[in-house]
């Protein structure tokens, strides 16, 4: 039934070699697949984290409702009051860890929150205008309004505050991101007690 006279003696060795090559290819493919799956999982995690941080930077911000300057007796602005609320779609915004970057006509400074309620050349003060759930200094409700006060008489390098037609920039930096506001003092402060900036 079998032709044993013309049987090649190396046929079994060729079969084993092919089997070894096949197993090696399967192992290499399995290792490569594992590496690709791990890389894809890592990239997905990083992409989700980056997306969340980007969303927070866009949404978890404060919005300045109004900016008012209090005019002193020397016809210069001694105090700048910013009324802030949380932006639409924003989560809770904690102002206790926020910083305010001041860029005035003379110099730039970074201010932190005053614990004693007194604003000066290194501190800003936060007071409540409307705090629905008594969460000061965290903006929780859309209806919450806090006032950030800056002592511009202390921030300027002069003995007075901001003069007429001077420009200044305020950047409010929270843990999620920053918002920048450019302001200009009106051309005249004569007979004014407060002006909108």
C-alpha positions in Angstrom: 0.0 0.0 0.0 2.9 2.4 0.8 5.9 2.8 -1.3 8.6 2.5 1.3 11.4 2.2 -1.2 11.1 5.8 -2.6 10.3 7.3 0.9 12.4 10.4 1.7 14.0 10.3 5.1 14.0 14.1 5.7 10.2 14.6 5.2 9.4 14.6 8.9 12.2 17.1 9.7 10.8 19.5 7.2 7.4 19.2 8.8 8.8 19.9 12.3 10.7 23.0 10.9 7.5 24.3 9.4 5.7 23.8 12.7 8.4 25.6 14.7 8.3 28.6 12.2 4.5 28.7 12.5 4.6 28.7 16.3 7.2 31.4 16.3 5.0 33.5 14.0 2.1 33.0 16.3 4.1 34.0 19.4 5.5 37.2 17.6 1.9 38.1 16.5 0.6 37.6 20.1 3.3 39.7 21.6 2.8 42.5 19.0 -1.0 42.3 19.6 -0.4 42.7 23.4 1.9 45.7 22.8 -0.7 47.3 20.5 -3.5 46.7 23.0 -1.5 48.2 25.9 -0.5 51.2 23.7 -4.1 51.8 22.6 -5.3 51.6 26.3 -2.6 54.1 27.4 -3.5 56.5 24.5 -7.2 56.2 25.3 -6.6 57.1 29.0 -4.4 60.0 28.1 -6.9 61.3 25.5 -9.7 61.1 28.0 -7.6 63.0 30.6 -6.6 65.6 28.1 -10.2 66.0 26.9 -11.4 66.4 30.5 -8.7 69.0 31.3 -9.5 70.9 28.1 -13.2 70.9 28.9 -12.5 72.2 32.4 -10.3 75.0 31.0 -13.1 76.1 28.7 -16.0 75.7 31.1 -14.8 75.9 34.8 -14.1 79.6 34.7 -15.4 82.8 36.3 -17.2 85.4 34.4 -16.9 89.1 35.3 -20.3 90.6 35.4 -19.2 94.2 36.1 -16.1 96.2 36.9 -16.4 99.4 38.9 -13.7 101.8 40.0 -14.0 103.8 43.2 -12.7 107.3 42.7 -10.8 109.0 45.6 -10.5 112.7 46.5 -7.5 113.1 44.2 -9.6 112.2 41.2 -7.9 108.8 40.7 -9.2 105.3 41.1 -8.1 103.8 44.4 -10.1 100.6 44.3 -11.2 98.3 41.5 -14.2 96.0 42.3 -15.0 93.1 40.0 -18.3 91.3 40.5 -17.8 87.7 39.3 -20.0 84.6 38.7 -19.3 81.1 37.4 -19.5 80.6 33.7 -22.4 78.8 32.0 -22.0 75.0 32.3 -19.2 75.5 34.8 -18.6 73.3 37.8 -17.8 74.6 41.3 -15.1 77.3 41.2 -13.0 77.8 44.3 -11.7 81.3 44.5 -9.6 80.7 47.7 -6.8 79.2 45.6 -7.2 81.6 42.7 -4.6 84.3 41.8 -5.1 87.6 40.1 -2.4 88.9 37.7 -2.3 92.7 37.6 -0.7 94.5 34.7 -1.0 98.2 35.3 0.5 101.3 33.7 3.6 101.0 36.0 4.2 97.4 36.8 2.8 93.8 36.8 2.1 91.8 40.0 0.6 88.5 41.0 -1.9 88.7 43.9 -3.2 86.0 46.2 -6.3 86.1 48.4 -6.1 88.1 51.6 -7.0 86.1 54.6 -7.6 89.2 56.8 -9.9 90.9 54.3 -7.5 93.7 53.4 -6.3 94.2 49.9 -2.9 95.6 49.3 0.0 95.4 46.8 0.3 91.6 47.1 -3.3 90.6 48.1 -6.8 90.9 46.8 -10.0 90.6 48.8 -13.1 88.6 48.2 -16.5 89.5 49.6 -20.0 88.1 49.0 -22.7 90.0 47.0 -25.0 87.0 46.8 -24.2 83.5 48.2 -27.2 81.2 47.9 -26.0 78.2 49.8 -23.3 80.0 52.0 -20.4 78.4 50.2 -18.0 81.3 50.3 -15.4 81.4 48.7 -16.6 78.7 46.3 -19.0 79.7 43.5 -21.5 76.8 43.4 -24.8 78.2 42.1 -25.3 80.1 38.9 -26.8 82.9 41.0 -23.8 83.3 43.3 -22.0 86.7 43.0 -18.7 87.5 44.7 -16.8 90.7 44.6 -13.0 90.7 44.0 -11.4 94.0 45.2 -8.0 95.3 44.2 -6.3 98.3 46.0 -5.0 100.1 42.9 -3.5 102.9 45.1 -1.2 100.2 46.5 -0.6 98.5 43.1 0.6 101.5 41.3 4.0 102.9 41.9 2.7 106.3 42.6 1.1 107.9 45.7 -2.3 107.9 43.9 -4.3 105.2 42.1 -5.2 104.9 38.4 -5.3 108.2 36.5 -7.6 109.2 33.7 -7.3 107.3 30.4 -4.8 104.8 31.8 -5.1 101.1 30.7 -4.7 98.0 32.8 -5.3 94.3 32.5 -6.6 91.8 35.1 -6.2 88.1 34.7 -8.1 85.8 37.1 -6.4 82.4 37.3 -8.3 79.5 38.8 -7.3 75.9 39.1 -9.0 75.1 35.8 -7.8 78.0 33.7 -7.6 81.8 33.3 -9.7 84.6 32.0 -8.2 88.0 31.0 -10.0 91.4 31.1 -8.6 94.6 29.6 -9.9 97.8 31.0 -9.4 101.5 30.4 -10.0 104.4 32.8 -12.5 107.0 31.5 -11.1 110.2 30.1 -12.5 112.2 33.0 -13.0 111.4 36.7 -14.0 114.9 37.8 -16.9 114.9 40.2 -17.2 111.1 40.1 -17.4 108.8 43.1 -17.5 105.6 41.0 -17.1 104.7 37.4 -17.7 101.7 35.3 -14.6 100.3 33.7 
